[in-house]
């Protein structure tokens, strides 16, 4: 199903007047000298507290994913936090896929770990950049005054500060969410996507290209659907060309449109997320197909078990472990300093994308599972023949 209708005021096309307003804000921001003023002891104490809380909640994918949802439940006006929660869930599922039913037999342990470190680093970086922003907003509400002048003390890009101030006075959720999407994708651009550590070992690898070619780069948004066969439906999008900054930003905007387009379904997505704590296992949304305990016997030749995301008669469920049992917490090195914002032409990313957003992803996702099963089966048959 394709939706062409736009939702409420947050998704209306931005007028030329608004674009000029944002452009002037960014020009002014760029021309201001980036100097830090002397703070009071109370302000330093607040900064220290926020940094401590951020570090505590950034221990692993499970904790940071829940932190996004907890924040959204208290502050639903910050729509980006729900989007971040759902995207972070998908990152966790991708992490456990590396130790799940298929990939351990298709990837070496070294390659599995390289992929995990790539996913974990991006997930960690975004959280440590954005969560202080969320906490500063929370503190601003409690004190009934904007505290966004403190953002530079968290090494946050100068780009995002005027949008928090704009949101404080205008409450434009679309502006803020779009700004956060732009900011976070630019933030990881040089630190992960263009970082040679990850380009050589992951992004430029044959396995990553194969994954994109076979449509495995799905972001799923589950929702409780009492009328569905399995009671949990999924909508979502597929990201191609992860290495493209422009495509990642447009992808984030499409997800945002999809998530907030339908209020009744949005409520079902939120209800499902609250009722099903993130474990990293795909069993969280489809227990009919996945289990966090391995059901198949080791050493047995793999035979395709599914048809359109339904198990064949007598077939065992696909293994999808909980994250805590397959990956240990990582001690990250500090993020590289530096501000990505150098050109206010980034304003073009705020323009409304007129492309229709196709929510249908179930068929593509089921086909990707079917393709993985076939690859798995053929690789084992070839291996046994060679023996």
JOFEN-V343243 format. One record per residue. N is the residue number from 1. RES is the residue in one small letter. SS is DSSP state (helix for helix, strand for strand, loop for the rest). NEAR is the number of other C-alpha atoms within 12 Angstrom. Layout:
N:RES:SS:NEAR / N:RES:SS:NEAR
This chain:
1:x:loop:14 / 2:x:strand:16 / 3:x:strand:20 / 4:x:loop:18 / 5:x:loop:19 / 6:x:loop:24 / 7:x:loop:19 / 8:x:loop:16 / 9:x:helix:16 / 10:x:helix:27 / 11:x:helix:32 / 12:x:loop:22 / 13:x:loop:22 / 14:x:loop:25 / 15:x:loop:14 / 16:x:helix:15 / 17:x:helix:12 / 18:x:helix:21 / 19:x:helix:23 / 20:x:helix:19 / 21:x:helix:20 / 22:x:helix:33 / 23:x:helix:26 / 24:x:helix:18 / 25:x:helix:25 / 26:x:helix:29 / 27:x:helix:23 / 28:x:helix:19 / 29:x:helix:25 / 30:x:helix:24 / 31:x:helix:17 / 32:x:loop:14 / 33:x:loop:11 / 34:x:loop:21 / 35:x:loop:13 / 36:x:loop:15 / 37:x:loop:14 / 38:x:loop:12 / 39:x:loop:14 / 40:x:loop:11 / 41:x:helix:10 / 42:x:helix:11 / 43:x:helix:21 / 44:x:helix:17 / 45:x:helix:15 / 46:x:helix:25 / 47:x:helix:29 / 48:x:helix:20 / 49:x:helix:19 / 50:x:helix:30 / 51:x:helix:28 / 52:x:helix:19 / 53:x:helix:23 / 54:x:helix:31 / 55:x:helix:26 / 56:x:helix:19 / 57:x:helix:26 / 58:x:loop:34 / 59:x:loop:28 / 60:x:loop:40 / 61:x:helix:45 / 62:x:helix:37 / 63:x:helix:31 / 64:x:helix:38 / 65:x:helix:40 / 66:x:helix:34 / 67:x:helix:38 / 68:x:helix:42 / 69:x:helix:38 / 70:x:helix:26 / 71:x:helix:30 / 72:x:helix:28 / 73:x:helix:21 / 74:x:helix:19 / 75:x:loop:20 / 76:x:loop:23 / 77:x:loop:24 / 78:x:loop:37 / 79:x:helix:39 / 80:x:helix:40 / 81:x:helix:40 / 82:x:helix:37 / 83:x:helix:40 / 84:x:helix:39 / 85:x:helix:41 / 86:x:helix:45 / 87:x:helix:42 / 88:x:helix:39 / 89:x:helix:44 / 90:x:helix:38 / 91:x:helix:39 / 92:x:helix:43 / 93:x:helix:43 / 94:x:helix:38 / 95:x:helix:42 / 96:x:helix:39 / 97:x:helix:39 / 98:x:loop:36 / 99:x:loop:37 / 100:x:loop:37 / 101:x:loop:38 / 102:x:loop:34 / 103:x:helix:31 / 104:x:helix:23 / 105:x:helix:27 / 106:x:helix:28 / 107:x:loop:26 / 108:x:loop:16 / 109:x:helix:15 / 110:x:helix:15 / 111:x:helix:26 / 112:x:helix:30 / 113:x:helix:28 / 114:x:helix:26 / 115:x:helix:38 / 116:x:helix:37 / 117:x:helix:33 / 118:x:helix:34 / 119:x:helix:36 / 120:x:helix:40 / 121:x:helix:36 / 122:x:helix:37 / 123:x:helix:41 / 124:x:helix:42 / 125:x:helix:42 / 126:x:helix:39 / 127:x:helix:43 / 128:x:helix:39 / 129:x:helix:39 / 130:x:helix:44 / 131:x:helix:42 / 132:x:helix:39 / 133:x:helix:44 / 134:x:helix:42 / 135:x:helix:40 / 136:x:helix:40 / 137:x:helix:33 / 138:x:helix:28 / 139:x:helix:22 / 140:x:helix:21 / 141:x:helix:17 / 142:x:helix:12 / 143:x:helix:11 / 144:x:loop:13 / 145:x:loop:16 / 146:x:loop:26 / 147:x:loop:29 / 148:x:helix:34 / 149:x:helix:31 / 150:x:helix:36 / 151:x:helix:36 / 152:x:helix:27 / 153:x:helix:31 / 154:x:helix:34 / 155:x:loop:30 / 156:x:loop:39 / 157:x:loop:37 / 158:x:helix:38 / 159:x:helix:42 / 160:x:helix:43 / 161:x:helix:37 / 162:x:helix:35 / 163:x:helix:39 / 164:x:helix:38 / 165:x:helix:29 / 166:x:helix:25 / 167:x:helix:28 / 168:x:helix:26 / 169:x:helix:15 / 170:x:helix:15 / 171:x:loop:19 / 172:x:loop:26 / 173:x:helix:30 / 174:x:helix:34 / 175:x:helix:40 / 176:x:helix:37 / 177:x:helix:40 / 178:x:helix:42 / 179:x:helix:40 / 180:x:helix:42 / 181:x:helix:40 / 182:x:helix:38 / 183:x:helix:38 / 184:x:helix:39 / 185:x:helix:39 / 186:x:helix:37 / 187:x:helix:39 / 188:x:helix:41 / 189:x:helix:31 / 190:x:helix:26 / 191:x:helix:30 / 192:x:helix:35 / 193:x:helix:30 / 194:x:loop:25 / 195:x:loop:21 / 196:x:helix:16 / 197:x:helix:20 / 198:x:helix:30 / 199:x:helix:24 / 200:x:helix:20 / 201:x:helix:25 / 202:x:helix:32 / 203:x:helix:29 / 204:x:loop:23 / 205:x:loop:19 / 206:x:helix:16 / 207:x:helix:23 / 208:x:helix:29 / 209:x:helix:20 / 210:x:helix:22 / 211:x:helix:30 / 212:x:helix:22 / 213:x:helix:19 / 214:x:loop:25 / 215:x:loop:28 / 216:x:loop:33 / 217:x:loop:31 / 218:x:strand:37 / 219:x:strand:39 / 220:x:strand:40 / 221:x:strand:41 / 222:x:strand:41 / 223:x:strand:33 / 224:x:strand:30 / 225:x:loop:22 / 226:x:loop:13 / 227:x:loop:10 / 228:x:loop:13 / 229:x:loop:14 / 230:x:loop:21 / 231:x:loop:18 / 232:x:strand:32 / 233:x:strand:28 / 234:x:strand:36 / 235:x:strand:36 / 236:x:strand:37 / 237:x:strand:36 / 238:x:strand:36 / 239:x:loop:31 / 240:x:loop:26 / 241:x:loop:25 / 242:x:loop:32 / 243:x:loop:27 / 244:x:loop:20 / 245:x:helix:28 / 246:x:helix:24 / 247:x:helix:22 / 248:x:helix:29 / 249:x:helix:36 / 250:x:helix:32 / 251:x:helix:35 / 252:x:helix:38 / 253:x:helix:41 / 254:x:helix:35 / 255:x:helix:36 / 256:x:helix:42 / 257:x:helix:41 / 258:x:helix:37 / 259:x:helix:42 / 260:x:helix:37 / 261:x:helix:30 / 262:x:loop:22 / 263:x:helix:15 / 264:x:helix:15 / 265:x:helix:25 / 266:x:helix:29 / 267:x:helix:22 / 268:x:helix:27 / 269:x:helix:34 / 270:x:helix:31 / 271:x:helix:21 / 272:x:helix:28 / 273:x:helix:33 / 274:x:helix:26 / 275:x:helix:18 / 276:x:loop:27 / 277:x:loop:26 / 278:x:loop:37 / 279:x:loop:34 / 280:x:loop:41 / 281:x:loop:40 / 282:x:helix:38 / 283:x:helix:32 / 284:x:helix:33 / 285:x:loop:35 / 286:x:loop:31 / 287:x:loop:25 / 288:x:loop:25 / 289:x:loop:31 / 290:x:strand:34 / 291:x:strand:26 / 292:x:loop:33 / 293:x:loop:23 / 294:x:loop:21 / 295:x:loop:20 / 296:x:loop:22 / 297:x:loop:15 / 298:x:loop:10 / 299:x:loop:9 / 300:x:loop:12 / 301:x:loop:21 / 302:x:loop:28 / 303:x:loop:25 / 304:x:loop:30 / 305:x:loop:30 / 306:x:strand:28 / 307:x:strand:21 / 308:x:loop:19 / 309:x:loop:30 / 310:x:strand:27 / 311:x:strand:24 / 312:x:loop:17 / 313:x:loop:11 / 314:x:loop:12 / 315:x:loop:20 / 316:x:loop:25 / 317:x:loop:31 / 318:x:strand:40 / 319:x:strand:33 / 320:x:loop:39 / 321:x:loop:35 / 322:x:loop:34 / 323:x:helix:35 / 324:x:helix:25 / 325:x:helix:19 / 326:x:loop:26 / 327:x:loop:29 / 328:x:loop:19 / 329:x:loop:20 / 330:x:loop:20 / 331:x:loop:14 / 332:x:loop:20 / 333:x:loop:12 / 334:x:loop:14 / 335:x:loop:23 / 336:x:loop:20 / 337:x:loop:19 / 338:x:loop:19 / 339:x:loop:27 / 340:x:loop:26 / 341:x:loop:27 / 342:x:loop:18 / 343:x:loop:18 / 344:x:helix:25 / 345:x:helix:19 / 346:x:helix:27 / 347:x:helix:29 / 348:x:helix:23 / 349:x:helix:32 / 350:x:helix:38 / 351:x:loop:30 / 352:x:loop:27 / 353:x:loop:25 / 354:x:loop:18 / 355:x:loop:17 / 356:x:loop:20 / 357:x:strand:30 / 358:x:strand:24 / 359:x:loop:33 / 360:x:loop:24 / 361:x:loop:29 / 362:x:helix:28 / 363:x:helix:24 / 364:x:helix:27 / 365:x:helix:28 / 366:x:helix:26 / 367:x:helix:22 / 368:x:helix:29 / 369:x:helix:35 / 370:x:helix:28 / 371:x:helix:27 / 372:x:helix:32 / 373:x:helix:28 / 374:x:helix:23 / 375:x:helix:24 / 376:x:helix:26 / 377:x:helix:24 / 378:x:helix:20 / 379:x:helix:22 / 380:x:helix:23 / 381:x:helix:17 / 382:x:helix:13 / 383:x:helix:15 / 384:x:helix:14 / 385:x:helix:10 / 386:x:helix:8 / 387:x:loop:7
